[in-house]
Every structure is written in structure tokens, then in C-alpha cells.
Amino acid sequence: AAITTATAAAAITTLPPILIKDSSCVSWRATGRCISKGHKDTRGDRDCRTLITSGDSGFCECATHQTAHTNCTDAGTREPFTCEEMCHISTAAEKAKEAAAEERVRLKRALKAAKRKAANGKW
């Protein structure tokens, strides 16, 4: 399902500030041949707050990554967006994945320690 501008805005406003740190947008980078992985077409680059609509091909360049790779053939299959929104959303998603991975490691260590204590009769 496509992320609407309203959904994206709602998601951003509910995120803790720590999750959207370093999510700054650099630019929309336009590409040729109607594909997001095509050659760069700097004449079509746009600022981060410009609404990207159906028919555009390119990607959002964020401070630490690229996101929202879009082909012009995606017309009608996605909602318009700004790169500012998409950089915030994708950075928050990456930060959430990192936090979840760190929590999994912490829980595995705690479980291993608990099993050792149980095996040694220290419970």
C-alpha cells in the first residue's frame, strides 16, 4: 500500500526525536530513461520540499542514504511525496531496525546468562 502524504506526516510527528536525528534531506535526484537507476539528469533535480509526483523518475538523496527510488512508470501506483518526508521516514525505519537488533542482542545475552545461572543452581 502506498504511503500518503498525510500518513507520512502523522508518522513523523509520532516519532521520538532521537529516531529522526541525521535524517536531513539533500535533494531529489532526477534520473533519465524513466528509471530510478538510470543516469543522473541534474536538470531535473529538485529541492527537498518539492512535491514529487507520478511521472518522475529518480530518488531522494538523504544525508546518509538514498530512498524513494521511483520510476516514471509508477504513475498511479503511489502518492506524491517530498524527499524531506521520505528521508525522515526511511531514517526512522533504519533507526528502529537498529534499536530492535540491539534489543535482540541484549535479550539473547540475558537469556544465556539466565540459563547459566539455572544450570549452576544459582536461582
C-alpha positions as CSV (number, residue, x, y, z in Angstrom):
1,A,0.0,0.0,0.0
2,A,1.2,3.5,-0.8
3,I,2.2,5.9,1.9
4,T,0.1,9.0,1.6
5,T,1.4,12.4,2.5
6,A,-0.9,12.6,5.4
7,T,0.2,9.2,6.7
8,A,3.8,10.2,6.4
9,A,3.2,13.4,8.2
10,A,1.4,11.6,11.0
11,A,4.2,9.0,11.3
12,I,6.8,11.7,11.5
13,T,5.0,13.6,14.3
14,T,4.7,10.5,16.4
15,L,8.3,9.5,16.2
16,P,10.6,10.2,19.2
17,P,13.1,12.9,18.2
18,I,16.0,10.6,18.6
19,L,14.7,8.4,15.8
20,I,14.8,11.2,13.2
21,K,18.2,12.5,14.0
22,D,20.5,12.7,11.0
23,S,17.6,12.4,8.6
24,S,18.3,15.6,6.7
25,C,17.4,15.6,3.0
26,V,20.0,16.7,0.4
27,S,17.9,16.7,-2.7
28,W,15.6,14.9,-5.2
29,R,18.0,13.5,-7.8
30,A,16.3,13.1,-11.2
31,T,17.3,10.2,-13.4
32,G,16.9,9.6,-17.1
33,R,15.4,6.7,-19.2
34,C,12.3,6.7,-16.9
35,I,14.1,4.5,-14.3
36,S,15.4,5.3,-10.8
37,K,18.7,3.6,-11.5
38,G,19.2,5.5,-14.8
39,H,21.8,8.1,-15.5
40,K,21.5,11.3,-13.4
41,D,19.7,14.2,-15.0
42,T,20.7,17.2,-12.9
43,R,18.4,19.5,-14.8
44,G,15.5,17.6,-13.1
45,D,16.9,17.8,-9.6
46,R,14.6,19.5,-7.1
47,D,14.8,20.7,-3.5
48,C,13.6,18.6,-0.6
49,R,10.3,20.3,-0.1
50,T,9.1,20.0,-3.8
51,L,6.3,17.5,-4.2
52,I,7.4,14.6,-6.4
53,T,4.5,13.3,-8.5
54,S,3.7,10.4,-10.8
55,G,5.8,10.5,-13.9
56,D,9.0,11.5,-12.2
57,S,12.0,9.1,-12.1
58,G,14.8,9.4,-9.6
59,F,15.4,9.1,-5.9
60,C,15.7,11.1,-2.7
61,E,19.3,11.7,-1.5
62,C,19.3,11.9,2.3
63,A,22.3,12.8,4.4
64,T,23.3,9.1,5.0
65,H,21.4,7.1,2.3
66,Q,19.1,7.1,-0.7
67,T,15.4,6.3,-0.6
68,A,12.2,6.5,-2.6
69,H,13.7,5.2,-5.8
70,T,10.9,5.9,-8.3
71,N,10.3,5.0,-12.0
72,C,8.1,7.2,-14.1
73,T,6.1,4.1,-14.9
74,D,5.0,4.1,-11.2
75,A,2.3,6.6,-12.2
76,G,-1.0,6.0,-10.5
77,T,0.6,3.4,-8.1
78,R,1.9,5.9,-5.5
79,E,1.0,9.1,-3.7
80,P,3.0,12.3,-4.3
81,F,5.7,12.8,-1.6
82,T,8.5,15.2,-0.7
83,C,12.1,14.0,-0.1
84,E,12.0,15.7,3.2
85,E,9.2,13.4,4.3
86,M,10.8,10.3,2.8
87,C,14.2,11.0,4.4
88,H,12.6,11.3,7.8
89,I,10.6,8.1,7.4
90,S,13.4,6.0,6.0
91,T,15.8,7.2,8.6
92,A,13.3,6.5,11.4
93,A,12.8,3.0,10.0
94,E,16.5,2.3,9.9
95,K,17.0,3.6,13.5
96,A,14.1,1.4,14.6
97,K,15.7,-1.6,12.9
98,E,19.0,-0.8,14.6
99,A,17.3,-0.5,18.0
100,A,15.4,-3.8,17.5
101,A,18.7,-5.6,16.6
102,E,20.4,-4.2,19.7
103,E,17.5,-5.3,21.8
104,R,17.6,-8.8,20.4
105,V,21.3,-9.0,21.2
106,R,20.6,-7.8,24.8
107,L,17.8,-10.3,25.3
108,K,19.9,-13.2,23.9
109,R,22.7,-12.3,26.3
110,A,20.3,-12.1,29.2
111,L,18.8,-15.4,28.3
112,K,22.2,-17.0,28.0
113,A,23.1,-15.6,31.5
114,A,19.9,-16.9,33.0
115,K,20.4,-20.4,31.5
116,R,24.0,-20.4,33.0
117,K,22.6,-19.4,36.4
118,A,19.9,-22.1,36.2
119,A,22.4,-24.7,35.2
120,N,24.6,-23.8,38.1
121,G,21.7,-23.9,40.5
122,K,22.0,-20.2,41.4
123,W,18.4,-19.4,41.0
